[in-house]
Amino acid sequence: MSRFRAAHARGETWRDCVAGCATGLGRPGAGLGFVYFTDTLVPYAAPIVESLREQTGVGDWVGTVGIGILASGTEYLDEPALAAMVAELPAESYRVFSGRKALRKGEQAHFGVIHADPETPDVAGLIADMSSKVTSGYLVGGLSSSRAGTVQVANDVISGGLSGAVLSSSIGISTRLTQGCAPLPGRYRVTACDANVIATLDGRPALEVMKEAIGEVLSRDLRRTAHFIHVGLPVAGSDRGDYLVRNLVGIDPRNGLIAIGELVEPGAELMFCKRDAQSARQDLLRILAELREEAPAGARGGLYFSCVGRGEHLFGERGAELGIVRQALGELPLVGFFCNGEISHDRLYGYTGVLTLLH
């Protein structure tokens, strides 16, 4: 059985971070490496990858930058930090790709781990297209996040577009998407709209419908309510009730209009969602229970891609979100980062966490 090793470290310099991770990883000598680093380390991305390559003997690396990075039970933000994992997989069971080294026609690809530049035009369309190139149709990953520039690692350090690794069907995979919201009762049909401005739902003023859905207490202060009430757009064909969460970006009390962060058309279905710590915790516990049931023998390693709006902002304190994951899964080798958008299956999500176990 292939072995997975993970390590994470903070330090004053990039060399300190690499040294701490290299000590924990040892020298596996081969396999696929995943590396995530905080945005203060972006200028040193190339020497970080080269140093990891030299110290571990692992040649293939994929990863990216995040405002925060994740490891088993741990979150790092606002400091130089690095998280790395090596999956000692057979060379024929994976392939690193990027715009520089595209997948070859007919190449076996069952599942993809994807990193993307948030500034790439039509990144959602590129994700959907990439999904069609893997036999399972499933991708996981996220958009890089940084207060400076963004880069990706796909053996080389690159920027723009998509990159990552595709895995063969010989690798067991379980994955789930957790929402940071809980749907409120009721689904509604858009009956009149203009771009992202919704005039009526089920033939009634949209704001009137929203007020009924969220209740009298929340309706008293709509300016405040807009911070934690969102709109959910159900994903057609999803067997798990997935939905895309979009912000309320405008409310017009005089004309009864609402505006959301997505273009809609008449006939579209939507629901209202409440985003709070309790809802996020309950949904995270739900997917963890499902993953344990799906992989009763346990996993060898994990990847977690969580929205930048989650973590301590949603769960109350730093490390709480990853602490819930560790409590459920134990000391599993796990790495990931806080994303500017999360990738699950063939879509780009927001406010979500995407947890993937390899077994």
Disulfide bonds with the S-S distance in Angstrom:
none
